[in-house]
């Protein structure tokens, strides 16, 4: 973080950590703002702005020497992974949406008062990140994945058994009271036309309670999105009448190395026919591995973890988990108002998003005290690093002060990327061998 004139000239470094604590998504307390007051006052007096490293043109504008504005006509939005992308009061509602869905509670994805006229005029593609509230359809996919493909052992399961695990979880989740997901699930895009042809007959076999319209779920791998349609693995297209939400990106291009898992909401439209009304798309490791990941960085991290797990599997059992839900225990009221969120942020700060990138477990240590958090550090900006310096220890504390190993793609900056990969592998190798040694003694 730097202070500079509005045109970006005469830049000077400032204490990024204090500004993150005062105005970042996890901060906001009166005490943290008081600690940053002298920095803001100095910039305000000199009519200078704070320029963030996350994106060229992303700024914070001092106001009255005590606050900052994130949005002005001159500033660009902060990167979604930047702690300044979200205000502390909004953080409460984002974290709440990232918490696990209540067990036994129906998802109720299509209410009676939902629009039935979702047409191509309403087409839109939106980016979904941890800086936005998680859509309900995404929560369904997360609930299914976390109980199935987000926990992997070695050797890795083939694709068929992975889909079998997904279907098992679909039996435990409800679209509406007494309507398990499995009863209205199409888990093969090649059978989609038959599914929608049978939709009316199939949906009438279930009792849809007041407030719920009949609906189903499409869940399968796809290649990407083109012309507001899902591109299936056999290159056929399934149009989406409403919005498409894509995790981590604004588009889902069809590329040889990209595979996505899609959850599509299927229902009738007022103009007639059964269609995918809206869709949520999340990248997965590969066409043979359905584990959901946030980025190519995480694909790379998982590859190295898998290599070492395979190498040592004769000596120690290894489980890799990729959480998708917040593990924090701080209570957030379902009826919280924005005013109440702002008061809480002012007094005790906003809740942190606590979602470890990976957790490596060793079943021979049943108390899980030897688990390891693996964090993929994909960005170099100071504000991002200052934020990680707070959230990583918080994740460790939430999981019993277990070890953490970072896979850093940028530092040390005097090393090549290959050398940084080697450093990560060496650290993880050492940690695995240490646990093997404990088993032997």
C-alpha positions as CSV (number, residue, x, y, z in Angstrom):
1,X,0.0,0.0,0.0
2,X,1.3,3.4,-0.9
3,X,0.0,7.0,-0.5
4,X,0.2,9.3,-3.6
5,X,-1.3,12.2,-5.3
6,X,-4.6,11.4,-7.2
7,X,-2.6,11.0,-10.4
8,X,-0.4,8.4,-8.7
9,X,2.7,10.5,-8.6
10,X,5.0,11.0,-5.6
11,X,4.3,7.6,-4.1
12,X,5.3,6.7,-0.5
13,X,5.0,3.5,1.4
14,X,2.5,3.4,4.3
15,X,1.7,0.8,7.0
16,X,-0.4,-1.6,5.1
17,X,-1.1,-3.8,8.1
18,X,-2.7,-1.0,10.1
19,X,-4.9,0.0,7.2
20,X,-6.0,-3.6,6.6
21,X,-6.8,-3.9,10.3
22,X,-8.8,-0.7,10.3
23,X,-10.6,-0.9,7.0
24,X,-10.2,-4.5,5.6
25,X,-12.9,-7.1,5.6
26,X,-11.7,-8.7,8.9
27,X,-11.2,-5.4,10.7
28,X,-13.3,-2.3,11.4
29,X,-13.0,-1.9,15.2
30,X,-12.9,1.5,16.7
31,X,-9.5,0.5,18.2
32,X,-8.0,-0.5,14.9
33,X,-9.2,2.7,13.2
34,X,-7.7,4.7,16.1
35,X,-4.4,3.0,15.4
36,X,-4.5,4.0,11.8
37,X,-5.8,7.5,12.4
38,X,-2.5,9.3,12.1
39,X,-1.9,7.6,8.7
40,X,-5.3,8.6,7.3
41,X,-5.0,12.1,8.8
42,X,-1.6,12.7,7.1
43,X,-2.9,11.5,3.8
44,X,-6.1,13.5,4.0
45,X,-4.2,16.7,5.0
46,X,-2.0,16.4,1.9
47,X,-5.0,15.4,-0.4
48,X,-3.4,12.1,-1.1
49,X,-5.0,8.7,-1.8
50,X,-3.9,5.2,-0.8
51,X,-3.0,3.1,-3.9
52,X,-3.5,-0.7,-3.4
53,X,-1.2,-3.2,-5.2
54,X,-4.0,-5.6,-5.9
55,X,-5.0,-3.9,-9.1
56,X,-3.8,-0.9,-11.0
57,X,-6.1,2.0,-10.2
58,X,-7.6,0.4,-7.0
59,X,-7.6,3.1,-4.4
60,X,-8.8,4.1,-0.9
61,X,-9.8,7.7,-0.5
62,X,-9.3,9.3,3.0
63,X,-12.4,11.0,4.3
64,X,-12.3,13.5,7.2
65,X,-9.0,12.1,8.4
66,X,-10.8,9.1,10.0
67,X,-12.4,6.9,7.3
68,X,-11.8,5.8,3.8
69,X,-14.0,5.4,0.7
70,X,-13.4,2.3,-1.5
71,X,-15.5,3.5,-4.4
72,X,-15.2,6.8,-6.3
73,X,-15.6,7.8,-9.9
74,X,-11.8,7.7,-10.2
75,X,-11.0,4.3,-8.5
76,X,-11.2,0.8,-9.9
77,X,-12.7,-2.1,-7.8
78,X,-10.2,-3.9,-5.7
79,X,-9.3,-7.5,-6.6
80,X,-11.8,-9.9,-5.1
81,X,-9.1,-11.5,-3.0
82,X,-8.0,-8.2,-1.6
83,X,-9.1,-7.5,2.0
84,X,-10.3,-4.0,0.8
85,X,-12.8,-5.6,-1.6
86,X,-15.4,-5.9,1.1
87,X,-16.5,-3.6,3.9
88,X,-16.4,-5.2,7.4
89,X,-20.2,-4.9,7.9
90,X,-20.8,-6.9,4.6
91,X,-18.4,-9.6,5.8
92,X,-20.9,-10.9,8.4
93,X,-23.4,-11.8,5.6
94,X,-20.7,-13.3,3.4
95,X,-19.4,-15.5,6.2
96,X,-22.9,-16.6,7.1
97,X,-23.5,-17.7,3.5
98,X,-20.2,-19.7,3.6
99,X,-21.2,-21.7,6.7
100,X,-22.4,-25.3,6.3
101,X,-26.0,-25.7,5.3
102,X,-28.1,-26.8,8.4
103,X,-28.4,-30.6,8.4
104,X,-31.8,-31.9,7.5
105,X,-33.0,-28.5,6.2
106,X,-34.4,-28.4,2.7
107,X,-32.6,-26.2,0.2
108,X,-35.9,-25.0,-1.4
109,X,-34.2,-23.6,-4.5
110,X,-37.4,-22.8,-6.4
111,X,-40.1,-21.0,-4.4
112,X,-43.7,-20.5,-5.6
113,X,-43.1,-16.7,-5.7
114,X,-39.9,-17.1,-7.8
115,X,-40.1,-15.7,-11.3
116,X,-41.4,-18.2,-13.9
117,X,-40.6,-16.0,-16.8
118,X,-36.8,-16.4,-16.8
119,X,-36.0,-16.0,-20.4
120,X,-33.1,-15.2,-22.6
121,X,-33.7,-11.5,-22.0
122,X,-32.5,-12.1,-18.5
123,X,-29.3,-13.7,-19.4
124,X,-26.3,-12.8,-17.3
125,X,-23.0,-14.4,-16.3
126,X,-21.7,-13.4,-12.9
127,X,-18.5,-14.0,-11.0
128,X,-18.8,-15.8,-7.7
129,X,-16.0,-15.5,-5.1
130,X,-15.4,-15.4,-1.3
131,X,-16.1,-11.7,-1.6
132,X,-19.7,-12.3,-2.5
133,X,-22.6,-14.0,-0.7
134,X,-22.7,-17.7,-1.8
135,X,-25.8,-18.4,-3.9
136,X,-28.2,-21.1,-2.6
137,X,-27.5,-23.3,-5.6
138,X,-23.8,-23.1,-4.9
139,X,-24.5,-24.1,-1.3
140,X,-26.2,-27.3,-2.6
141,X,-23.2,-28.2,-4.7
142,X,-20.8,-27.4,-1.8
143,X,-22.9,-29.6,0.6
144,X,-22.8,-32.5,-1.9
145,X,-19.1,-32.1,-2.7
146,X,-17.8,-31.7,0.9
147,X,-19.3,-35.0,1.9
148,X,-17.9,-36.8,-1.1
149,X,-15.2,-35.6,-3.5
150,X,-13.6,-33.0,-1.2
151,X,-12.1,-35.8,0.9
152,X,-9.7,-38.0,-1.0
153,X,-7.5,-41.0,-0.2
154,X,-4.7,-42.6,-2.2
155,X,-4.7,-44.2,-4.6
156,X,-7.3,-41.8,-6.0
157,X,-10.7,-43.2,-6.9
158,X,-11.7,-43.5,-10.5
159,X,-14.5,-41.3,-11.9
160,X,-17.3,-43.8,-11.5
161,X,-16.8,-44.3,-7.7
162,X,-16.6,-40.5,-7.3
163,X,-20.0,-40.1,-8.9
164,X,-21.3,-42.9,-6.8
165,X,-20.2,-41.0,-3.7
166,X,-21.9,-37.9,-5.0
167,X,-25.2,-39.8,-5.5
168,X,-24.9,-41.2,-1.9
169,X,-24.8,-37.7,-0.6
170,X,-27.6,-36.7,-2.8
171,X,-29.8,-39.2,-1.0
172,X,-29.1,-37.4,2.3
173,X,-30.0,-33.9,1.2
174,X,-33.4,-32.5,0.5
175,X,-34.8,-30.2,-2.2
176,X,-38.0,-29.9,-0.3
177,X,-39.4,-31.7,2.8
178,X,-39.6,-35.4,1.9
179,X,-38.0,-34.8,-1.6
180,X,-34.4,-36.1,-1.5
181,X,-32.1,-34.6,-4.2
182,X,-31.4,-38.0,-5.6
183,X,-35.1,-38.4,-6.6
184,X,-34.9,-35.3,-8.9
185,X,-31.2,-35.6,-10.0
186,X,-29.8,-35.8,-13.5
187,X,-26.2,-36.7,-13.0
188,X,-25.4,-37.3,-16.7
189,X,-25.7,-34.5,-19.3
190,X,-26.2,-37.1,-22.0
191,X,-29.5,-38.1,-20.4
192,X,-30.7,-34.5,-19.9
193,X,-33.2,-34.6,-22.7
194,X,-34.8,-37.8,-21.3
195,X,-34.8,-36.2,-17.8
196,X,-36.7,-33.1,-18.9
197,X,-39.0,-35.2,-21.0
198,X,-40.0,-37.2,-17.9
199,X,-39.8,-34.2,-15.6
200,X,-43.6,-33.7,-15.2
201,X,-44.3,-37.3,-14.5
202,X,-41.4,-37.7,-12.1
203,X,-42.1,-34.5,-10.2
204,X,-45.7,-35.5,-9.6
205,X,-44.5,-38.6,-7.7
206,X,-43.4,-36.4,-4.9
207,X,-45.2,-34.1,-2.5
208,X,-44.0,-30.6,-2.9
209,X,-45.0,-28.6,0.1
210,X,-46.5,-25.2,0.0
211,X,-44.0,-22.6,-1.1
212,X,-42.0,-25.0,-3.3
213,X,-42.4,-25.5,-7.0
214,X,-41.3,-28.8,-8.5
215,X,-37.6,-28.6,-9.5
216,X,-34.7,-30.9,-10.2
217,X,-30.9,-30.7,-10.3
218,X,-28.4,-31.2,-13.2
219,X,-25.0,-32.2,-11.8
220,X,-22.2,-33.3,-14.0
221,X,-18.8,-32.3,-15.4
222,X,-18.8,-29.8,-18.3
223,X,-16.1,-28.2,-20.5
224,X,-17.3,-24.7,-20.0
225,X,-19.8,-22.1,-21.1
226,X,-20.4,-20.5,-24.6
227,X,-23.3,-18.4,-25.8
228,X,-25.1,-18.7,-22.4
229,X,-25.1,-22.5,-22.7
230,X,-23.3,-25.3,-20.9
231,X,-20.8,-27.1,-23.1
232,X,-21.0,-30.8,-22.2
233,X,-18.2,-33.2,-22.4
234,X,-19.6,-34.6,-25.7
235,X,-19.7,-31.0,-27.1
236,X,-23.5,-30.8,-27.0
237,X,-25.1,-27.6,-25.6
238,X,-27.6,-27.1,-22.8
239,X,-29.1,-23.5,-22.7
240,X,-29.5,-21.7,-19.4
241,X,-32.5,-19.4,-19.3
242,X,-31.4,-17.4,-16.3
243,X,-28.1,-16.4,-14.6
244,X,-24.9,-18.4,-14.7
245,X,-22.7,-18.0,-11.7
246,X,-19.0,-19.1,-12.1
247,X,-16.7,-19.4,-9.1
248,X,-13.4,-17.4,-9.4
249,X,-13.9,-16.0,-12.8
250,X,-16.3,-14.1,-15.1
251,X,-16.2,-16.7,-17.8
252,X,-15.7,-20.5,-18.2
253,X,-13.8,-20.8,-21.5
254,X,-13.7,-24.2,-23.1
255,X,-10.1,-25.2,-22.9
256,X,-8.4,-28.7,-23.1
257,X,-7.2,-28.4,-19.5
258,X,-10.3,-26.9,-17.9
259,X,-13.1,-29.0,-16.3
260,X,-16.0,-27.7,-14.3
261,X,-18.7,-29.3,-12.1
262,X,-22.1,-27.7,-12.7
263,X,-25.2,-27.6,-10.5
264,X,-28.1,-26.5,-12.7
265,X,-31.6,-25.8,-11.4
266,X,-34.2,-27.5,-13.6
267,X,-37.8,-26.3,-13.7
268,X,-40.7,-25.2,-15.9
269,X,-40.9,-21.7,-17.4
270,X,-44.1,-19.7,-17.9
271,X,-43.6,-19.8,-21.7
272,X,-43.7,-23.6,-21.6
273,X,-41.2,-26.4,-21.4
274,X,-38.7,-27.5,-18.8
275,X,-35.2,-26.0,-18.8
276,X,-32.1,-25.2,-16.8
277,X,-33.3,-22.0,-15.1
278,X,-29.9,-21.0,-13.6
279,X,-26.6,-22.7,-13.0
280,X,-23.6,-22.6,-10.7
281,X,-20.2,-23.7,-12.1
282,X,-17.1,-24.5,-10.1
283,X,-13.7,-25.6,-11.5
284,X,-12.5,-29.1,-10.4
285,X,-9.1,-30.6,-10.4
286,X,-9.4,-32.4,-13.8
287,X,-11.8,-34.4,-16.0
288,X,-10.8,-37.5,-13.9
289,X,-10.9,-35.8,-10.4
290,X,-14.1,-34.0,-9.3
291,X,-12.5,-32.3,-6.2
292,X,-13.5,-28.6,-6.5
293,X,-10.7,-26.1,-6.4
294,X,-10.5,-22.3,-6.5
295,X,-7.8,-21.8,-9.0
296,X,-5.0,-23.2,-11.2
297,X,-2.7,-22.4,-8.3
298,X,-4.6,-24.9,-6.2
299,X,-4.6,-27.4,-8.9
300,X,-0.8,-27.2,-8.9
301,X,-0.7,-27.5,-5.1
302,X,-2.9,-30.6,-5.1
303,X,-0.7,-32.2,-7.8
304,X,2.3,-32.0,-5.5
305,X,0.4,-33.2,-2.5
306,X,-0.9,-36.2,-4.5
307,X,2.6,-37.0,-5.7
308,X,4.0,-37.2,-2.2
309,X,0.9,-39.0,-0.9
310,X,1.4,-41.7,-3.5
311,X,5.1,-41.9,-2.8
312,X,4.6,-42.5,0.9
313,X,1.3,-44.5,0.9
314,X,3.0,-47.8,1.8
315,X,4.4,-46.1,5.0
316,X,1.5,-43.9,6.2
317,X,-2.1,-43.4,5.3
318,X,-2.8,-39.9,4.0
319,X,-6.2,-38.1,3.5
320,X,-6.5,-34.8,1.7
321,X,-9.5,-32.6,2.4
322,X,-10.3,-29.4,0.4
323,X,-12.8,-27.5,2.6
324,X,-15.4,-25.2,1.0
325,X,-17.2,-24.1,4.1
326,X,-16.2,-21.7,6.8
327,X,-14.9,-23.5,9.9
328,X,-15.3,-20.5,12.3
329,X,-17.4,-20.8,15.4
330,X,-18.4,-17.2,15.9
331,X,-22.2,-17.0,16.0
332,X,-23.9,-14.8,13.4
333,X,-27.6,-14.2,13.8
334,X,-29.9,-15.2,10.9
335,X,-31.8,-11.9,11.5
336,X,-28.8,-9.6,11.7
337,X,-29.3,-6.2,10.1
338,X,-26.7,-4.1,8.4
339,X,-26.9,-1.6,11.3
340,X,-26.2,-4.4,13.8
341,X,-23.4,-5.7,11.7
342,X,-21.8,-2.3,11.6
343,X,-22.0,-2.0,15.4
344,X,-20.5,-5.4,15.9
345,X,-17.7,-4.6,13.5
346,X,-17.0,-1.4,15.4
347,X,-16.8,-3.2,18.8
348,X,-15.3,-6.6,18.1
349,X,-14.4,-6.6,14.4
350,X,-15.9,-8.6,11.5
351,X,-15.7,-12.4,11.5
352,X,-12.8,-13.8,9.5
353,X,-13.4,-16.1,6.5
354,X,-11.7,-19.4,7.7
355,X,-11.6,-21.8,4.8
356,X,-8.2,-23.7,4.7
357,X,-7.1,-24.4,1.2
358,X,-6.2,-28.0,2.0
359,X,-6.0,-30.1,5.2
360,X,-3.7,-33.2,5.1
361,X,-4.8,-35.8,7.6
362,X,-3.1,-38.9,8.9
363,X,-5.7,-41.5,10.1
364,X,-3.1,-43.3,12.3
365,X,-3.3,-40.2,14.6
366,X,-7.0,-40.3,15.4
367,X,-6.9,-37.1,17.5
368,X,-6.0,-35.2,14.3
369,X,-3.3,-33.4,16.2
370,X,-0.8,-34.2,13.3
371,X,-3.0,-32.7,10.6
372,X,-1.4,-30.1,8.4
373,X,-3.0,-27.0,6.8
374,X,-1.6,-26.3,3.3
375,X,-2.2,-22.7,2.1
376,X,-1.7,-21.8,-1.5
377,X,-0.3,-18.2,-1.6
378,X,-1.1,-17.0,-5.1
379,X,-0.7,-13.3,-4.8
380,X,2.1,-11.0,-3.8
381,X,0.3,-7.8,-2.7
382,X,1.2,-6.5,0.7
383,X,-2.5,-6.2,1.8
384,X,-3.1,-9.8,0.8
385,X,-0.1,-11.0,2.8
386,X,-1.1,-8.8,5.8
387,X,-4.6,-10.4,5.7
388,X,-3.1,-13.9,5.5
389,X,-0.9,-13.1,8.5
390,X,-4.2,-12.8,10.5
391,X,-6.4,-15.5,8.9
392,X,-3.8,-18.4,8.8
393,X,-3.2,-18.3,12.6
394,X,-7.0,-18.1,13.1
395,X,-7.4,-21.3,11.1
396,X,-4.7,-23.0,13.0
397,X,-6.4,-22.1,16.3
398,X,-9.8,-23.3,15.1
399,X,-8.2,-26.7,14.2
400,X,-6.3,-27.1,17.4
401,X,-3.0,-25.3,16.6
402,X,-2.0,-27.8,13.9
403,X,0.9,-27.2,11.6
404,X,0.7,-25.1,8.5
405,X,2.8,-25.2,5.3
406,X,2.6,-22.5,2.7
407,X,2.9,-23.1,-1.1
408,X,4.2,-19.7,-2.0
409,X,4.1,-18.8,-5.7
410,X,5.9,-15.4,-5.3
411,X,8.4,-15.5,-2.4
412,X,11.3,-15.6,-1.8
413,X,11.5,-13.2,-4.7
414,X,15.1,-14.1,-5.3
415,X,14.1,-17.7,-6.2
416,X,12.6,-19.1,-9.4
417,X,9.1,-20.5,-9.4
418,X,10.5,-24.0,-9.8
419,X,12.7,-23.4,-6.7
420,X,9.6,-22.3,-4.7
421,X,7.8,-25.4,-5.7
422,X,10.8,-27.4,-4.6
423,X,10.8,-25.6,-1.2
424,X,7.1,-26.5,-0.7
425,X,7.7,-30.1,-1.6
426,X,10.7,-30.3,0.7
427,X,8.7,-28.9,3.6
428,X,5.8,-31.3,3.0
429,X,8.1,-34.2,2.6
430,X,9.9,-33.4,5.9
431,X,6.5,-33.1,7.7
432,X,5.3,-36.5,6.3
433,X,8.6,-38.2,7.3
434,X,8.4,-36.7,10.8
435,X,5.0,-38.4,11.2
436,X,6.3,-41.7,9.8
437,X,9.0,-41.5,12.4
438,X,6.5,-40.9,15.2
439,X,4.5,-44.0,14.1
440,X,7.7,-46.1,14.2
441,X,8.5,-45.0,17.8
